[in-house]
Amino acid sequence: MSLIKTNGLTTLLVFISIIFIFTLTLIFSFFENIEGLSNQQKIEYINQALTTLAIIIGGLALIINAYYTSRLSFGENQSLFTKLFCGTLAWENNIVAGINNTQKTLEEIVPERFSKAIEQLGNEKIETRFAAIYALERIAKDSHKDHWTIMEILAAFIRENAPVQKYEDESQDSSKLPTDIQTALTVIGRRDSHKDPVNQKLDLRNTDLSNADLTEANLSRAILVGANLQWVNFTKANLSEADLSITDLCGSIFYEANLQKANLPEANLQGVVLRKANLSKAILYDANLEGAILCDAKLEEAILCGANLEGAILCDASLEGVNFEDSNLQDANLIGSNLQNAKLAGADLEGALLSTANLENANFHEANLSRANFSGCENLELQQIEQAIGDRTTILPENFKIPKQWK
């Protein structure tokens, strides 16, 4: 192949040389036969013709050289490209093989890791249990099929090691939550809930989780019936549809927490902070919310029948359609709240502050309005007041007269 290329190039160069000599001869003959030109002029014209011819021949030579050079380079590059392509294919095959081997290795290793972590979870040393919980979390992330099993194991671990206890001395109930229990709660709270099976719920009933930190924890639909949740930090936690029946939540913080449709009947919520919390459609009948802080909270259509809200602060809260029937709202602060279509039949509003509140279509049938303050309230009709029970201590809007049936 190389010999053919060399012979072809030599022949082409000889051909160009013959053309050059032939053209040169023609130029000399042409200018020699022209009459009327001096020898000096003939020499100048011949020089110009030779220069032009030299440029043409030189350019042609460069083109031919570039052509053959590119042919050679293409051959070399093609060889290099072939090598690189083959190497890339081999590398990709190795990667695929590596991934397959890794998957096989994970399938073989996960059961071993799982068994070891479960064994360590029952260890006497808290440090070992602590490490075992994090090992289970890693397995839950690596193995989709083991995710929910691990969450149930951690929940069972909490139920077994942190059951509700009755203390004769209330001061004993302020101890710090054990590290391993807190760690298990943290892992459960930050799990990937998209992996949770449909209709499955975390079971943490009758557990003592007092003083736990559950900030931003995801406990949606969790079962916490009868749990001790005193002084727990639930800031921005998700407790939507959770079952918190008969739980003790005294002193807990629910700032911006999601309790939408949560079930809290008979729960103890004394002194809790529910500022900006979402309690819409939550069930809180017979719950104790004495002194609770619910500023800017959302309680649309929540059920608080028979609940104790004495001294509770509900200023600027959204209470549209809420059911306060037969509830205790003595000395409650409802300034600026929205009570449109609220049901307050039979409620005790003695000493309650309702200044600037929106009371459009609120039902006060047989509600106790003694010492209640309605000054500056909005959208209140006289007929609403006439259905209630009040006296001369009730502060009504300026354009209202005390109903005749009041004492």
Phi, psi and omega in degrees: 000318179295321180294318179298318180296320182292316180296320179296320180293319180296315179300318180296320179294320178296319180298318179296320180297318179297316179298319181298314182294319181295316179295321179299318180297317179298320181298312181298318182295320183296310183288333179291327184273353179281126180264156177091001179250138176285163179300324181295318180293320178299320180296319181295315180296321179296318179300316179297318180296319178295319179298314180299316179297320180296320179296317180296314181295318180297317178298318178298320178297319178297319179297317180296317179298316180297322181298310181292326178296317180295324177299317179293316181296320180299321178297317180292316180295323179297322178294316180295317179300320179298319180295315181296318180298315178297321179294321179295317178299318179297320180295317179296320178298322178294320180296313180300317179298321180295319179296315179299319179294322179296317179298317178296322181294318179298317180298329180277325186278322186307312179302323179293315178298319181299311181298318181294318180295319179297319179297318181288337180296335178263011180292150181289330182280130182294330179295322180292317178296320178302313180293323181295323180296316179291328177295319177294324177297318179296321179295319180298326178285323183282326186241108181299320184290339180264357185304302186290325177302317180294320178297321178292323178296316179294321177296319177295322177300319179292315179299322183287323187256354178222059179284157177294134179235146177265123181255129175291323177257116184297336180294338179287346185269019182244017182287156181288144179292133179305146185300318182293325177292316178299319180296317178297320177295320179297316180296316178297318184293333182251015179297163175276097185293345177294341179272353180294136177294152178294139177069015175256141183231145175288132183253104178236031183293149177055036177255153178258100183245024182302141180070013179286155175253108181239038178301126179060018179289145178260101178239034180300131178066012180290151178261113182235028183303129176071012181281153174265108183239034179292138175058030177274141177267104179256026182305124178058021178283157178255106179239027181299133179062014178286150178261105181245033181299136176056027178273155176257106183247020184306126176077005181282160182247123180239037183300122180057024179282156179257107178242028182299128180061019178289153182253109184231039179295137178061018178283149177265108182241032180298127175068013180287154177257110181243031182296128180062017178282155179256107180242023182299133180062017176285153180254114184229029182294141182061015177281153179258107180245029182301125178071011180289149179255113183236033179300134177060015180283157178253115180233030181304127177062019176287154181251113180235034179302129177069010180283153178259110179241030181299126180071008180290150180253110182239027182297137180061018178280153177266106185242028183295124178072010181290150181254104179254021185301130179062019179272162180259109179242030180300131178058020178285148179260107181244024182298130176072006181280160179257107182248030177302129177060019178289147180257110183238023181298127178074005180283151177262105181251026181301123178075007181287148179257117181237023180300137179060011178284151177267112186247028182298122178061019176289141183260112180252027184302118179058023175281147179273113182251018179299130180065004178290148183245112181253014184297132177074007180290162185245145173059034177264131178255152182299323181297331177294319180290322182296335179281345184267176178247120181215187177207192183290349177278348179285127180265110182260166174302156187303324184273007181258145173250150180294127179302144184297328184285348178287149179288000000 
